[in-house]
Amino acid sequence: MQHFSTSPMEMAASVWRNRSLIFQMTKREVLGRYRGSIMGLAWSFFNPVLMLAVYTFVFSVVFKTRWDTGNANSKAAFAIILFVGLIVHGLFAECINRAPSLVLSNPNYVKKVVFPLEILPCVAMGSAVFHGGISLAVMLMAQLASYGSVPWTVVLIPFVILPLLFATLGTAWFLSSLGVYLRDIGQAIGIVTSILLFLSPIFYPASAVPVTFQPLLYMNPLTFIIEQARDVIIVGKLPSWSGLATYGLCSLLIAWAGFAWFQKTRKGFADVV
């Protein structure tokens, strides 16, 4: 029986060794999502624009949600603040929602002993990062149109998002394996990510949450990243480097744990799929 290494070095080595395959599969997946549609890749641009308009109308016009921005153009300011949270949540949710079915939807890869199954969550991550990047570009254009400038600290956004990517990838490895043996996990994860949408400071500031419940809000892994992303993109404030370092260390541990679980359990995939 083939032995699959679970070491942290193998985790990094596998991603590097298969980087070309990951890129090609990610490219194929992104293009395949819009294949056959008239607008093609343009949908990746218009989808975030349309969703931003809908969310902004519902929460700032219908529900009259307000954010203390000190800006006269409160609707535009609210839209941009809202969008940052949606981008972070969307990046996380797209990977996590797809994770339980990644192995199940690729039985032909499972049967091939030489295929590196561990890259499937990396491909899903690459697709999510692409769409998140498009959404970020849309938001920056909206910010430039509204304020006339964009803070220089926006160049630090990769350092803010990277720890979240490690944590998400580790969770995706865990769920993609668990989804093979426990089919109901896919339905449960969809509910969890929907709950996280409203339990994250996306549609409201963290300060609006009663003090009693704020510790619970900060237990949400998205809360810290959303607030740091708003600091560097909107406020022009440097991120909390110590906080990101701690978050990053925990994320690397989660990534390794998820990878190790995937490697330990993959031996039985062919018997179940």
Helices and strands as residue ranges (DSSP letters): H 8-17, H 19-33, G 40-42, H 43-56, I 57-62, H 74-98, G 99-101, H 107-110, G 117-119, H 120-147, G 152-156, H 157-181, H 185-198, G 206-208, G 211-213, H 214-217, H 221-230, I 231-235, H 241-265, G 266-268, H 269-272
